[in-house]
Amino acid sequence: MSSGRFWAELWMVLVLLMIATGLLAHSGADLRLSACFYRAGGWPIGEQFPWKLLYRIDRIPAVLLAFGWLVVAIRSVTVPSLRQWRRAGIFLVLLLILGPGLLVNSAFKEHWGRPRPRDVIQLGGSKEFLQPWQSGISGKGRSFPSGHSSAAFFLATPWFVYRYRKPVVARCWFWGGIVFGVLMSMARIVQGGHFLTDCLWAFGMVWLAGQVLAALLMPEQGNGEDLSP
């Protein structure tokens, strides 16, 4: 991919994320949406099917996807027919570690300090509501961004592997991952675990990390070389 196209795509995603965040904040959508599922004393809808099941599924699909590609990358050392897939496997394994793992969960979720919906005053808690760009006390709020959502949206990232050579497959992975990510995000919202903007940025951080990592590990994709199964 050319440098110009890379930066254009990166800035497009960033700008769209910031615009969406501003619109959601201006409309009060975070509190309004979460309030739809809050009942005095708790979040009963979150305990129902399929939301509880999705919560328990958690990161399993993401880990299985990355593990499958890790096996491909390791076997490519001794199996010549798998060598063309090696960097695709390394890409997805590293993306899971760096995106949902380090960036979302370790860097932001652990330290940003945004209170969860169930912890804010407006929804039965005792803490002040903060917008996503407002940091709170490190370790005292783990709402921003959503770890569950980031792992679910990770299933859309094989799009980077298939985007040029197998566009139909790429679209299937993208929309499948988006649908799964939206469902997981709804589960966390109805459970009082995260606000809508937490889930939006869970997707954004994973996708931006994917854009950067794909440009570093698979730059020749744009020249038509097939690096994927």
Contacts in CASP RR format, 6 or more apart in sequence:
PFRMAT RR
TARGET T0000
AUTHOR 0000-0000-0000
METHOD contacts of the structure
MODEL  1
MSSGRFWAELWMVLVLLMIATGLLAHSGADLRLSACFYRAGGWPIGEQFP
WKLLYRIDRIPAVLLAFGWLVVAIRSVTVPSLRQWRRAGIFLVLLLILGP
GLLVNSAFKEHWGRPRPRDVIQLGGSKEFLQPWQSGISGKGRSFPSGHSS
AAFFLATPWFVYRYRKPVVARCWFWGGIVFGVLMSMARIVQGGHFLTDCL
WAFGMVWLAGQVLAALLMPEQGNGEDLSP
1 214 0 8 1.000
1 215 0 8 1.000
1 219 0 8 1.000
1 221 0 8 1.000
1 222 0 8 1.000
6 211 0 8 1.000
6 215 0 8 1.000
9 211 0 8 1.000
10 208 0 8 1.000
10 211 0 8 1.000
10 212 0 8 1.000
13 204 0 8 1.000
13 207 0 8 1.000
13 208 0 8 1.000
13 211 0 8 1.000
14 208 0 8 1.000
17 200 0 8 1.000
17 201 0 8 1.000
17 204 0 8 1.000
20 200 0 8 1.000
21 132 0 8 1.000
21 133 0 8 1.000
21 197 0 8 1.000
21 200 0 8 1.000
21 201 0 8 1.000
23 29 0 8 1.000
24 30 0 8 1.000
24 196 0 8 1.000
24 197 0 8 1.000
24 200 0 8 1.000
25 131 0 8 1.000
25 132 0 8 1.000
25 197 0 8 1.000
29 196 0 8 1.000
29 197 0 8 1.000
30 117 0 8 1.000
30 129 0 8 1.000
30 131 0 8 1.000
30 195 0 8 1.000
30 196 0 8 1.000
30 197 0 8 1.000
31 117 0 8 1.000
31 120 0 8 1.000
31 122 0 8 1.000
31 123 0 8 1.000
31 129 0 8 1.000
31 195 0 8 1.000
33 189 0 8 1.000
33 195 0 8 1.000
33 196 0 8 1.000
34 117 0 8 1.000
34 123 0 8 1.000
34 189 0 8 1.000
34 192 0 8 1.000
34 195 0 8 1.000
34 196 0 8 1.000
35 122 0 8 1.000
35 123 0 8 1.000
37 43 0 8 1.000
37 45 0 8 1.000
37 46 0 8 1.000
37 189 0 8 1.000
37 190 0 8 1.000
37 192 0 8 1.000
38 117 0 8 1.000
38 118 0 8 1.000
38 123 0 8 1.000
38 124 0 8 1.000
38 192 0 8 1.000
41 124 0 8 1.000
42 118 0 8 1.000
43 118 0 8 1.000
43 190 0 8 1.000
43 191 0 8 1.000
43 192 0 8 1.000
45 51 0 8 1.000
45 190 0 8 1.000
46 52 0 8 1.000
46 55 0 8 1.000
46 187 0 8 1.000
46 190 0 8 1.000
46 191 0 8 1.000
46 192 0 8 1.000
47 191 0 8 1.000
50 183 0 8 1.000
50 187 0 8 1.000
51 186 0 8 1.000
51 187 0 8 1.000
51 190 0 8 1.000
51 191 0 8 1.000
52 187 0 8 1.000
54 148 0 8 1.000
54 183 0 8 1.000
54 184 0 8 1.000
54 187 0 8 1.000
55 148 0 8 1.000
55 187 0 8 1.000
55 188 0 8 1.000
55 191 0 8 1.000
57 184 0 8 1.000
58 148 0 8 1.000
58 151 0 8 1.000
59 100 0 8 1.000
59 148 0 8 1.000
59 151 0 8 1.000
61 151 0 8 1.000
61 152 0 8 1.000
61 155 0 8 1.000
61 180 0 8 1.000
62 96 0 8 1.000
62 100 0 8 1.000
62 151 0 8 1.000
62 152 0 8 1.000
62 154 0 8 1.000
62 155 0 8 1.000
63 96 0 8 1.000
63 151 0 8 1.000
65 92 0 8 1.000
65 96 0 8 1.000
65 154 0 8 1.000
65 155 0 8 1.000
65 158 0 8 1.000
66 92 0 8 1.000
66 93 0 8 1.000
66 95 0 8 1.000
66 96 0 8 1.000
66 154 0 8 1.000
69 88 0 8 1.000
69 89 0 8 1.000
69 92 0 8 1.000
69 93 0 8 1.000
70 89 0 8 1.000
70 93 0 8 1.000
72 82 0 8 1.000
72 85 0 8 1.000
72 86 0 8 1.000
72 88 0 8 1.000
72 89 0 8 1.000
72 229 0 8 1.000
73 85 0 8 1.000
73 86 0 8 1.000
73 89 0 8 1.000
73 90 0 8 1.000
73 93 0 8 1.000
75 82 0 8 1.000
76 82 0 8 1.000
76 83 0 8 1.000
76 85 0 8 1.000
76 86 0 8 1.000
84 226 0 8 1.000
84 227 0 8 1.000
84 228 0 8 1.000
85 227 0 8 1.000
85 228 0 8 1.000
85 229 0 8 1.000
87 217 0 8 1.000
87 218 0 8 1.000
87 227 0 8 1.000
88 161 0 8 1.000
88 218 0 8 1.000
88 227 0 8 1.000
88 228 0 8 1.000
88 229 0 8 1.000
89 161 0 8 1.000
90 217 0 8 1.000
91 160 0 8 1.000
91 161 0 8 1.000
91 213 0 8 1.000
91 214 0 8 1.000
91 217 0 8 1.000
91 218 0 8 1.000
92 157 0 8 1.000
92 158 0 8 1.000
92 161 0 8 1.000
94 213 0 8 1.000
94 217 0 8 1.000
95 154 0 8 1.000
95 157 0 8 1.000
95 206 0 8 1.000
95 209 0 8 1.000
95 210 0 8 1.000
95 213 0 8 1.000
96 151 0 8 1.000
96 154 0 8 1.000
98 209 0 8 1.000
98 213 0 8 1.000
99 150 0 8 1.000
99 154 0 8 1.000
99 205 0 8 1.000
99 206 0 8 1.000
99 209 0 8 1.000
99 210 0 8 1.000
100 147 0 8 1.000
100 150 0 8 1.000
100 151 0 8 1.000
100 154 0 8 1.000
100 202 0 8 1.000
100 206 0 8 1.000
101 150 0 8 1.000
103 205 0 8 1.000
103 206 0 8 1.000
103 209 0 8 1.000
104 145 0 8 1.000
104 146 0 8 1.000
104 147 0 8 1.000
104 150 0 8 1.000
104 202 0 8 1.000
104 205 0 8 1.000
104 206 0 8 1.000
105 147 0 8 1.000
105 150 0 8 1.000
108 144 0 8 1.000
108 145 0 8 1.000
108 205 0 8 1.000
109 142 0 8 1.000
109 143 0 8 1.000
109 144 0 8 1.000
109 145 0 8 1.000
109 147 0 8 1.000
110 138 0 8 1.000
110 139 0 8 1.000
110 142 0 8 1.000
111 138 0 8 1.000
111 139 0 8 1.000
112 135 0 8 1.000
112 136 0 8 1.000
112 138 0 8 1.000
112 141 0 8 1.000
112 144 0 8 1.000
113 130 0 8 1.000
113 135 0 8 1.000
113 136 0 8 1.000
113 137 0 8 1.000
113 138 0 8 1.000
113 139 0 8 1.000
113 140 0 8 1.000
113 141 0 8 1.000
113 142 0 8 1.000
113 143 0 8 1.000
113 144 0 8 1.000
114 130 0 8 1.000
114 132 0 8 1.000
114 134 0 8 1.000
114 135 0 8 1.000
114 136 0 8 1.000
114 141 0 8 1.000
114 142 0 8 1.000
114 143 0 8 1.000
114 144 0 8 1.000
114 198 0 8 1.000
115 127 0 8 1.000
115 128 0 8 1.000
115 129 0 8 1.000
115 130 0 8 1.000
115 136 0 8 1.000
115 140 0 8 1.000
115 141 0 8 1.000
115 143 0 8 1.000
116 141 0 8 1.000
116 142 0 8 1.000
116 143 0 8 1.000
116 192 0 8 1.000
116 193 0 8 1.000
116 194 0 8 1.000
117 123 0 8 1.000
117 143 0 8 1.000
117 189 0 8 1.000
117 192 0 8 1.000
117 193 0 8 1.000
117 194 0 8 1.000
117 195 0 8 1.000
118 124 0 8 1.000
118 125 0 8 1.000
118 192 0 8 1.000
118 193 0 8 1.000
119 125 0 8 1.000
119 126 0 8 1.000
119 127 0 8 1.000
119 141 0 8 1.000
119 143 0 8 1.000
120 127 0 8 1.000
120 128 0 8 1.000
120 129 0 8 1.000
121 127 0 8 1.000
121 128 0 8 1.000
121 129 0 8 1.000
122 129 0 8 1.000
123 192 0 8 1.000
127 141 0 8 1.000
130 136 0 8 1.000
131 197 0 8 1.000
132 144 0 8 1.000
132 145 0 8 1.000
132 195 0 8 1.000
132 197 0 8 1.000
132 198 0 8 1.000
132 201 0 8 1.000
143 193 0 8 1.000
143 194 0 8 1.000
143 195 0 8 1.000
143 198 0 8 1.000
144 195 0 8 1.000
144 197 0 8 1.000
144 198 0 8 1.000
144 201 0 8 1.000
145 194 0 8 1.000
145 198 0 8 1.000
145 199 0 8 1.000
145 201 0 8 1.000
145 202 0 8 1.000
145 205 0 8 1.000
146 185 0 8 1.000
146 188 0 8 1.000
146 193 0 8 1.000
146 194 0 8 1.000
146 198 0 8 1.000
146 199 0 8 1.000
146 202 0 8 1.000
147 202 0 8 1.000
148 184 0 8 1.000
148 185 0 8 1.000
148 187 0 8 1.000
148 188 0 8 1.000
148 194 0 8 1.000
149 181 0 8 1.000
149 184 0 8 1.000
149 185 0 8 1.000
149 188 0 8 1.000
149 194 0 8 1.000
149 198 0 8 1.000
149 199 0 8 1.000
149 202 0 8 1.000
149 203 0 8 1.000
150 202 0 8 1.000
150 203 0 8 1.000
150 205 0 8 1.000
150 206 0 8 1.000
151 184 0 8 1.000
152 177 0 8 1.000
152 180 0 8 1.000
152 181 0 8 1.000
152 183 0 8 1.000
152 184 0 8 1.000
152 185 0 8 1.000
153 177 0 8 1.000
153 178 0 8 1.000
153 180 0 8 1.000
153 181 0 8 1.000
153 184 0 8 1.000
153 202 0 8 1.000
153 203 0 8 1.000
153 204 0 8 1.000
153 206 0 8 1.000
153 207 0 8 1.000
154 206 0 8 1.000
155 173 0 8 1.000
155 176 0 8 1.000
155 177 0 8 1.000
155 180 0 8 1.000
155 181 0 8 1.000
156 173 0 8 1.000
156 174 0 8 1.000
156 175 0 8 1.000
156 176 0 8 1.000
156 177 0 8 1.000
156 178 0 8 1.000
156 181 0 8 1.000
156 207 0 8 1.000
157 173 0 8 1.000
157 206 0 8 1.000
157 207 0 8 1.000
157 210 0 8 1.000
158 169 0 8 1.000
158 170 0 8 1.000
158 173 0 8 1.000
158 228 0 8 1.000
159 170 0 8 1.000
159 171 0 8 1.000
159 173 0 8 1.000
159 174 0 8 1.000
160 210 0 8 1.000
160 211 0 8 1.000
160 214 0 8 1.000
160 218 0 8 1.000
160 221 0 8 1.000
161 170 0 8 1.000
161 218 0 8 1.000
161 227 0 8 1.000
161 228 0 8 1.000
162 169 0 8 1.000
162 170 0 8 1.000
162 173 0 8 1.000
162 228 0 8 1.000
163 170 0 8 1.000
163 221 0 8 1.000
164 221 0 8 1.000
164 222 0 8 1.000
164 224 0 8 1.000
165 221 0 8 1.000
165 224 0 8 1.000
165 226 0 8 1.000
165 227 0 8 1.000
165 228 0 8 1.000
166 228 0 8 1.000
181 199 0 8 1.000
181 203 0 8 1.000
185 194 0 8 1.000
185 196 0 8 1.000
185 199 0 8 1.000
185 202 0 8 1.000
188 194 0 8 1.000
188 198 0 8 1.000
188 199 0 8 1.000
189 195 0 8 1.000
189 196 0 8 1.000
189 199 0 8 1.000
214 221 0 8 1.000
218 227 0 8 1.000
220 227 0 8 1.000
221 227 0 8 1.000
END
